[in-house]
Amino acid sequence: MTIESAILKNIEKLPDSVKNAVFLYTEFLASQYQKDTNQEPELIPEKSRLTGSMKGTFVLPLPDDFDEPLEELEEYM
C-alpha cells in the first residue's frame, strides 16, 4: 500500500467537515512547498571582522577589591 492510498483510505472515513479542513490544509502545504522550491536561497553577505576594533569601548572602573571573594559565597569556601 502506498502512502497516497493509505491517506485516501483514512480520508474516506472522515466526516465532510473534517474532509474540508484536510483539503484546506493540503492546499496550504502545497502552496508552502511551491514557495520553498521557487525561492532562490538568500545570500547573506559575510561581515568582515576586524581584530581589536572594539578596544577601548568598554572601560569600566573596577573596584579595588574586584579580585576578593564575594561575601555571598563565604559559606561555600
Distance bins in CASP14 RR format, pairs under 12 A and 6 or more apart:
PFRMAT RR
TARGET T0000
AUTHOR 0000-0000-0000
RMODE 2
METHOD distances of the structure
MODEL  1
1 7 0 0 0 0 0 1 0 0 0 0 0
1 8 0 0 0 0 0 1 0 0 0 0 0
1 9 1 0 0 1 0 0 0 0 0 0 0
1 10 0 0 0 0 0 1 0 0 0 0 0
2 8 0 0 0 0 1 0 0 0 0 0 0
2 9 0 0 0 0 0 1 0 0 0 0 0
3 9 0 0 0 0 0 1 0 0 0 0 0
3 10 0 0 0 0 0 1 0 0 0 0 0
4 10 0 0 0 0 0 1 0 0 0 0 0
4 11 0 0 0 0 0 1 0 0 0 0 0
4 26 0 0 0 0 0 1 0 0 0 0 0
5 11 0 0 0 0 0 1 0 0 0 0 0
5 12 0 0 0 0 0 1 0 0 0 0 0
6 12 0 0 0 0 0 1 0 0 0 0 0
6 13 0 0 0 0 0 1 0 0 0 0 0
7 13 0 0 0 0 0 1 0 0 0 0 0
7 14 0 0 0 0 0 1 0 0 0 0 0
7 19 0 0 0 0 0 1 0 0 0 0 0
7 22 0 0 0 0 1 0 0 0 0 0 0
7 25 0 0 0 0 0 1 0 0 0 0 0
7 26 0 0 0 0 1 0 0 0 0 0 0
8 14 0 0 0 0 0 1 0 0 0 0 0
8 19 0 0 0 0 0 1 0 0 0 0 0
8 22 0 0 0 0 0 1 0 0 0 0 0
8 26 0 0 0 0 0 1 0 0 0 0 0
10 18 0 0 0 0 0 1 0 0 0 0 0
10 19 0 0 0 0 0 1 0 0 0 0 0
10 22 0 0 0 0 1 0 0 0 0 0 0
11 18 0 0 0 0 1 0 0 0 0 0 0
11 19 1 0 0 1 0 0 0 0 0 0 0
11 20 0 0 0 0 0 1 0 0 0 0 0
11 21 0 0 0 0 0 1 0 0 0 0 0
11 22 1 0 0 1 0 0 0 0 0 0 0
11 23 0 0 0 0 1 0 0 0 0 0 0
11 25 0 0 0 0 0 1 0 0 0 0 0
11 26 0 0 0 0 1 0 0 0 0 0 0
12 18 0 0 0 0 0 1 0 0 0 0 0
12 19 0 0 0 0 1 0 0 0 0 0 0
12 22 0 0 0 0 0 1 0 0 0 0 0
13 19 0 0 0 0 1 0 0 0 0 0 0
13 22 0 0 0 0 0 1 0 0 0 0 0
14 20 0 0 0 0 1 0 0 0 0 0 0
14 21 0 0 0 0 1 0 0 0 0 0 0
14 22 1 0 0 1 0 0 0 0 0 0 0
14 23 0 0 0 0 0 1 0 0 0 0 0
15 21 0 0 0 0 1 0 0 0 0 0 0
15 22 0 0 0 0 0 1 0 0 0 0 0
16 22 0 0 0 0 0 1 0 0 0 0 0
16 23 0 0 0 0 0 1 0 0 0 0 0
17 23 0 0 0 0 0 1 0 0 0 0 0
17 24 0 0 0 0 0 1 0 0 0 0 0
18 24 0 0 0 0 0 1 0 0 0 0 0
18 25 0 0 0 0 0 1 0 0 0 0 0
19 25 0 0 0 0 0 1 0 0 0 0 0
19 26 0 0 0 0 0 1 0 0 0 0 0
20 26 0 0 0 0 0 1 0 0 0 0 0
20 27 0 0 0 0 0 1 0 0 0 0 0
21 27 0 0 0 0 0 1 0 0 0 0 0
21 28 0 0 0 0 0 1 0 0 0 0 0
22 28 0 0 0 0 0 1 0 0 0 0 0
22 29 0 0 0 0 0 1 0 0 0 0 0
23 29 0 0 0 0 0 1 0 0 0 0 0
23 30 0 0 0 0 0 1 0 0 0 0 0
24 30 0 0 0 0 0 1 0 0 0 0 0
24 31 0 0 0 0 0 1 0 0 0 0 0
25 31 0 0 0 0 0 1 0 0 0 0 0
25 32 0 0 0 0 0 1 0 0 0 0 0
26 32 0 0 0 0 0 1 0 0 0 0 0
26 33 0 0 0 0 0 1 0 0 0 0 0
27 33 0 0 0 0 0 1 0 0 0 0 0
27 34 0 0 0 0 0 1 0 0 0 0 0
28 34 0 0 0 0 0 1 0 0 0 0 0
28 35 0 0 0 0 0 1 0 0 0 0 0
29 35 0 0 0 0 0 1 0 0 0 0 0
29 36 0 0 0 0 0 1 0 0 0 0 0
30 36 0 0 0 0 0 1 0 0 0 0 0
30 37 0 0 0 0 0 1 0 0 0 0 0
31 37 0 0 0 0 0 1 0 0 0 0 0
31 38 0 0 0 0 0 1 0 0 0 0 0
32 38 0 0 0 0 0 1 0 0 0 0 0
32 39 0 0 0 0 0 1 0 0 0 0 0
33 39 0 0 0 0 0 1 0 0 0 0 0
47 53 0 0 0 0 0 1 0 0 0 0 0
52 58 0 0 0 0 0 1 0 0 0 0 0
60 66 0 0 0 0 1 0 0 0 0 0 0
62 68 0 0 0 0 0 1 0 0 0 0 0
63 70 0 0 0 0 0 1 0 0 0 0 0
65 71 0 0 0 0 0 1 0 0 0 0 0
68 74 0 0 0 0 0 1 0 0 0 0 0
68 77 0 0 0 0 0 1 0 0 0 0 0
69 75 0 0 0 0 0 1 0 0 0 0 0
69 76 0 0 0 0 1 0 0 0 0 0 0
69 77 1 0 0 1 0 0 0 0 0 0 0
70 76 0 0 0 0 1 0 0 0 0 0 0
70 77 0 0 0 0 1 0 0 0 0 0 0
71 77 0 0 0 0 0 1 0 0 0 0 0
END
